Amino acid sequence: MAERSTAAVDVADNSGDDPLTAKADTAATDGVAEERKAAEKTAEVTGSKAVERKSGDQPSIAAPELHSGHKLARRYRLEECVTRLDGFSSWRAVDEKLRRAVGVHLLPADHPRARSVLAAARSSALLGDPRFVQVLDAVEENDLVYVVHEWIPDSTELTTLLAAGPLEPHDAYQLVSQVSQAMAAAHREGLSHLRLTPSAVLRSSTGQYRIRGLAVNAALRGITVERPQRTDTEAIGALLYAALTQRWPYESDAHGLSGLPKGIGLLPPDQVRAGVHRGLSEIAMRALANDGATASRQEPPCTTPDELAKAVAEMPRVKPPEPEFPTPPEYQRTTYQQGSYGRPQPHPAVTQAVVVPPPPFQSRTGKVLKWTVAALLIAALGLGSWQIADRFLNQPSNDRSPVTTPTLDDEKPPAPKPLAIQSAREYAPDGSPQNSAKVSSTYDGDGSTYWRTKTFVEGPVLAPYKKGVGIVYDLGSEQNVSSGSIAFRYGGPSTTVTLYAADSLSPSGTPETMKKIARVETSESTAKPEAKTPVRTRYVLLWLTALPYSGGDQYFGAGYKQAITNVAFQGTSP
């Protein structure tokens, strides 16, 4: 599958420095060594356990003097400088070879951190975990060192999300769950972040969180610590704390957020803001393992991302909020009265008797004529009725059709019933099937057998690089299909499945040209798409366009994938 042409740039956040990163972002001005020493002293006062160790107070090094339009390796065209700090610069650029946006970090080859930046970038690229913004290239060329990474235009920084207010409990739960699992996987490979701030966490339009700057951000700023796992775990706790309260869990303001009041210590999130989820508040305090947090906690602290991920997995899952429907306006009765136009009158109107004038004078001749015509009509009707009854009585009894009166039960549509699947075939319009030999496992009634997709490193939405994957089912004859039931092997956000009416086991058209039966997007292990009105068809296409992320197992690696078993359809015969 083609590599996703997206990227992200590490934009420096100069709105305020928290104790974890204050020493890394001081501006390149005269006296930078004194500023770093002051920041280190601040970190000790605030009680941060992760004291950063610098490689040495180096004099400020000017960032390379480049401009928009400059090309690197005759391929990467610089577009906009988004960061210029401490001898390096970060750019939004365009990869003209693959026609995609990328991000580029630049620094001189003789920069004291150039070697460590190259090593960090190459180590991060080897991880290949889609939960991190990927490093695409790391090169030393023409007295420059540059690192090229993904650019993700459809994602939003956590800094921007928190500027609008605290996150909903479900969103905060997804944040700490996904970020802690990703960082646990990185530390198992010997990689750490060390600068996990709100600007380093992105949320995509599908609700997936991605982390940028793994190892590279710290190397660019010369950040080293004695306990990297403790540092990243406390940083995740700070992110969760900010997501729940819209406050930074230290006394100093940072990342556009107000710090806690001075002198009161670290309060639990549910004491800072009303309505905070208590379980998530406890998780945040267990991750922020300092004196203020430890004193108010009964559970043991989480000192590694893996411990934090397990603690989140053990707590009850936070459900998404129920959808809110607008309340219909109350019915207002309007009374229109002559002369008032709906305005109530102060006194009820007095009803007066209406005098009906006598009918006009009718002559005796007119009365006689009226009664004569009425008598003729009655006679004609009686004669016609007698002839019809006589003809009906003279017919043989077996020719008489009984008169039936429809009842309410006759007008009810028949109840849907299970529709038998006769055969099935994998549908791969791009010529790249997933697992054709296992299609029959989706309707053999055995829940232990299944058809699976391949594992994709980009996702969860497959388009535009792959339109989708699916299977066409033959019902034997035309049926009125009203719903389906599909069991999945992998749950989690999120699987998107659509049912279409196909013209054969090998459809001639694409899903866009077929009639849609039903569509559903689910995070559960079973999907039940239901049609608004039944669709008449013999062949049903089950089409997957988004797959959930699942960790690796003994057979398949980690990535976006899905497996299908126990497919069934419901409907009625025409």
N, C-alpha and C positions, 0 to 999 in steps of 0.2 A: 504494500500500500504506500502511496506517495507520502512523502514527509510533509507535515502541515507547515504552510508558509506563514508562520506567525512568529512574533518575537516580543520581548519586553525589555525596557531600558531601566537600569537602576538609577532613579532620580534621587539626588541627595536631598534629604529632608533637613532644612536648616531652621525649621520653626522652633526647635528646642531639642536638647539632648537629654536622654534618660541615662541613669547610672550605668547601664550595660554598654552604651555606645558613645558616651560623652567624650571619651578620650580619642575616638577615631575620626571625628568629623570637624575638628577645629580648622578654621580657614588658614590658608597658606599665607601668613603675614609675618612681619617681624615679631619676634618673641613667641613663636609657636611652641617652643619647649616649655615656657612658663605656663602657657595656657593648658597644655597637656598635664603638667604637674598639678595645676589647680583642679582640673577635671578629675584626676585620680584621687585627690583628697576629697572631693565631693562624693565620689563613689563610696569611699570608706565611711563617710559620715552617714550616708543614707542606708547603710547596712547591706549593700549588695555583696553577695558572696563571690560573684564572678569578677575579679579584678583583672583587667586586661593588661598584658605585658607587651610593651612596644619593642620593636627591634632596635630602637635607639632614636633619639630626637635628631632627625635629619633636617638640614636647612630646606626651606621651600624650594621646590623644583618647578619651573614653569612648565605648564602643559604644552604639548606640541602645538605650534602655531599653524593650524590647518583651517580650512574654510569650506563652506558649503560648495559642493561640486567636485571636491577632491576625490580621487579614486584610489583605492587600495587594491593591489594585486590586479589592476585593470578590471575589477569586478564589483567591488563594494563602493558605491557612490555616497559620500556623506551628504546628508540633507539638513539636519538641524542639531546644534549642540545643546544638550539638555543638562549637562553637568560639567563644570570645570573646577577641579578641587585638588589641591595638594599634589600637583605634578601629573595628574591624569585627567582625561576628559571622556565623556560618554556622549554618544551620538545616536540619533535615528538615521538609518541609512537604507539604501536599496541594493539588493543583490541583483545586478543586471543580468546575470547568467540565468538565474532561476526566476527572475521577475517577482520578487517578494520583498517585503519589508523585513529588516533585521535591525538589531542593536549592536553597537560597536563600542568597546572600551579601548582607549588609546593611551599609551605612555611611552616615554623615551626608552630606548634599549638600555641606556646606562642608568636608568632609574634604580635605586637600591632595592625596590620591590619587584622589578621586572621578572626575575627568575622565579620568584614565588608565585606571581600571578600566572605565568605560563604553566607551572606545575599544578596549581589549583584548578585552572581551566581544563587541562587535559584529564585530570582525575575526575572532575565533575562530568565531563563528556562521556567517560567510560561507564558511569552509572546507568545512563539511559532510561531513567525512571520518568514516565510521562507526567508525574505529579510535580516535577521540577521544570522550570524553564530551561530548555536544552542549550548547551554550548555547541555551536556549529563549527567553529574554527578557532584555532589559537596559533598565531604565526609571529615570528620575528623576521622583519624585512626592512631594509633601508633605514637602519637606525631606529626603527619603531617596533614596538610590541603591541599587537592588537588582538582582542578577543571578540569574536562574533557570536551572537546568541539570538534566540528567537525574539520576535516582536509579536505581542498578542493584542491586537487593537480592540477586540470585543470583550476585554476583561476590565474590571474596575479594581483599583487599589483599595485595600482595607481602610486606608486613611480617608479616602473619599466616602466610603460607606459610613464610617463612624462620624464624619462631619454632619451627616443628616440625622444622627441619633443612634442609640444603642440598638444592637441586633435583636431580632426575635429569638426566643429560647431555642427554637429548632435550628435557626441559622448559626447561632453560637455553638450549638452541639456539633453541627456539621464542621464548623471551623476547627474546633479543638480535636475532633476525631480524625479528620483528614490530615491536618498538619502534623499531629503527633505520630500518626502511622507513617507518614512520609519521612519525617526526620528519624524515626526509629530504623527505617530501611536504609537511610543514608549512613547512620552511625554504624550499622552492621558492616558497611563497606569501608569504614574508616574515614568518612567524610563528615564534617560539621559545618554549620553556617556561621555562628558567632555574631551575626548582625541581623537577627530575625526580628525586624521592626514591622509596623503596619504597612510601610511602603514596599516591603519585600513580599507581601502576600496579596495575591490577585484572586478575584472570583470571576469565573466565566459566566456567560449568559445562561448556562445550563446548571449553575449552582456548584460547579466543581472549583475547589481551591487549588491554586498552583503557587509554588514558591520559587522566587527568582534570586539569583546571586549566591547559590550554594558554593561555599568555599571561596569564590572569586571576590565577593564584596569585602570579606575580611582581609584577603590578600592585598587588594587594592589599597586598603587603609592601614595595613601593617598590624592587624589585630591578632594577638595570640593570647590564649588563656591557659591556666593550669588544669581546669576541669571543663573540657568542651561540652560534654553531655549535660553537666549541671547548668552550664550557661544557656544552652539551647532549650532545656526544659523550663528554666525560669522565664525565658523569653516567650515561650508558648503560654505559660501562665499569665504573663503580662498582657498578651494579645487577648486571651479569654477574658481577663479582668476588664480590659478596655471595651470589649464587645458587649459585656453585660452592663457596664455602668457609664460608658462614655467618659471615663476618667482614667488617667494614667496612674498606676499603683505606686507612685513615688511622689515625693514632695515637689519635685521640679516639673514644670510644664514641658511637654514633649509631643512631637508629631501632631500638632494642632489640638491637643487635648490638655485639659487642666489637670494639674497634679492634685494629690490629696492635701488637706490642710496640714500645716506644719505642727509637729509636736504631738500628734495623736496616734502615730504609728499606722500600721496597715490594717484597715478595717475589712471584714469580709464584704464581698459585693452586695449581699442581701441586706447589709446594714448601711450601705452607701445609697442605694436606690431601692425604692419599694417595688415589689412585684418580680424581683430577680428569682430565677429558678434556683431552688436551694441546693439541688444536687450539683449543678454547674458551679455554684458559688463555692461548694466544698472542693471541687476539682481544682478550681483556680487557686485556692489557698494551699492545697497540697503541692501544687507545682511551684508556687512562690515560697520556697523553703528558706525563709529568713526568720529572725526572732519573733517579729510581730505575727507572722502567719503560724509558726509552730505553736505558739502559746494558745491559740484559739482553735486548735485542731485536735481531734481525737484519732483520726486515721493517720498512718505513717506518711511522711512526705514522699513525693515522687521525685527522684533524683536523676532519672534518665528518661528520654522520650519513650522508650519501650515500656517502662513502668507506667508512665502517664497514659499511653495508648491502652494498656490493659485495664487501668482504672476506669477509663471512659467506657470501654467495652462492657465492664461489669455493672455499670449503673443502668437503670431502666432507660430504654430508648425514648428520647423526646420526640413526640409526634408533631408533625407540621400543624399549623393552625387551621381550623375549619374555615372554608370559604365563607365570606360574608356576602349576603344578598341584600340589596336595598329594600327597605320597607316600603310597600306601596302606599301612596297617599290615601288618607281617609276620604271616603265618599261624602261629598257635600251636596245636600239636596237644595235645589234652587226652585223657589215658587214664583211663578210669573203671574202677576195680577194686573188687570187693566189699570193703567194710570200709576202703578207702583214700581214696575220693573224689578221685582224681586225684593223690594224693601217692605218689611212688615208694616202693616197698618196699625195705628194706635188703638183702634177699636174694631171689633169684628163687624163685618158688614151685616146689615139687617135684611133678612130675606122677606121679600114682598110677594104676595100672590099675583100670579100672572093671569090676566083675564083673557080666555081663549074665545075668539069671535065665533059665532055659530057658522056652520058650513053653508055654502051658498045654496040657494033654492034649486032643487032638482025636480024636474017635471015627472009626471007619472009615466010618460012614454020612455024616458031614459032609464027608469028603474026596471021596467019590463024588459027592455033590450038587454040590460046587464044580466038579469037572471036567466034569460034565454041562452045567452052565450055560455054562461057558467054551466048550465045543464047539459049543453051539447059537449062541452069539454069533458065533463064527468062520464058521460055515456061513451065517448070515444076511448077514454082511458080504460074503462071497464071492459069494453069489447076486446081491446088489444091484449089485456092481461089474460082474459079467458082463452084467447087463441094460443097464446104462448104456453099456458098451463096445459091445455089439451094436447099440444104437440109434444110436450115433454113427457106427459103421462103415457102416450102411445108408443114411445121408444122402448126397445128392449132394455131390461134392467142392466145388462152387461155393458151397454153403451153409455151409461150415465157416469160422468166423471165426478168423483166426490169433491166437494168444496172444502178446501183446507184454509184455515186461518193461521197466519204466521204468528209465532210466539216469540217472546224475548230470547228464549234459549236458542231458537233457530238463527237469530241474528248475530250471536257471539262467534268470533273467529275461533277456529280450532286452536288448542293449546300447542305450543312448540314441543317437539319430541326430538330425541337424538337422531342424527342423520348418519348413516353408516358410510365410512370411507372405504372406497374400493381399491384405490391405489394412489400413489403420490410420486412426484418427481421434483428434484431441486431446480430452482429457477435462478439462472445466472446469466443475465443479458449481456454482461461484459466478458463472458467466456471464462470466468475464473470461479469455478464452483468451490464450495467449502468442504462438504463431506458427503458426496452423493451416495455412497454405499450405505449410509446409516439413515436414510430418509424413512424407511419403514419402521424404525425404532420410535418414531414420534406418534404412531397410532396402533402399536401392537399390544397396548394394555399393560405393558411391563414398565413400572416406574423406574426401574434400575437401568434401563437402556435409553439412549438419547442420541439425537443429532446435534452436533456442535459446530459453531463457527470457528474460524481461525482467530488467533489472538492479534489484535491491532494495538500498536503503541500510541496511535493518535485516536482521540475520541472525546466524549462518547458518540457524538454525531458523526456518522460515516461520510456524509456529503461534504464537499463536492468530489472527493477523490474516489469514492465508491458510493453509488446510488443507494445500495442496500443489499441485503441477502434474504433469501426466502425459499419457500416450498409451495408447489401447486398441488392441491388435493382434488381427486375425482370422486364425486358422490354417486356415480353410476347413472344418474338421470337428473333432469332439472328439478331443483327443490327451491322452496322459498326460505332462504337462509336468513335467520334473525339474530343469531349470536354465536359466539365461539368461546372455548375455554382452552387456554394454553398454559401448561406447567413449565416453569423454568428451573434450571439447575442453579443459576446464580441470581441472587437478589441484589438490592441496593440501587441507588439512583444511577441512571434510570433506563428502562427498556421501553422503546416505542415500537408498537406493532400495529399494522393496518391490514385489514382484510379487503381484498378486491375480488370482483367477479371477472374471471378470466374466460377466454374463449376455447382453451384446450389445455392439455398437460404441458404443452410447449407454446405459451402465448406468443402471438404474432406482434403484439404491441408492448409498450412500456407501461409501468404502473400509472403514469400520468394520464394515459389514454383509457384506462379501465374504470369501470364504475365502482366507487368506493362503497363498501358495506358498513364498516365500522372502524374506528381508530381508538387506541387507548395508550396512555403513557403511565407506567407503573414502576414502583420500586419494590413491589412484593414479588413473591415466587410464583404467583399465578396471575394471569391476565384474562379478563372476561370482557372482550369488546362486544357491545350490543348495538344493533342497527336501530335507527329511528323507525324505519319501515322495512319489512323484509324485502330482500333482493332475490329475484329468481335467477338461478344459475346452476350449472352442473359442476363447474370448476371454481375452486376458491384458492386465491393466492394469499398466503401468509407472508407478509413483507416486514422485515426488521430494518429500521433506519437509525436506531441509536441503541448502543449496548452499554451495560454497566461495567465499572472497573472491578476486577477481581484479582486478588493476589495469586501467586503461583501455587500450583499443587504438584503432586508427584508426576503428572503427565504433561501439563501445559504451563507455560510461563505466565508471569503477571502481565496484565494489560486489560484492554477492553474486549470482552467476549461474552458469548451466551450459548447455552445449550437448551434444547427443547425436547420435552417428553409429554406423553398423554395429551395429544391434541384431539379435541372433539368439537362438533358443530351441532347446533340446534336449529330447528325450523319445521316447516310443514310441507307436505306434498301438494303440488298445484291441483 
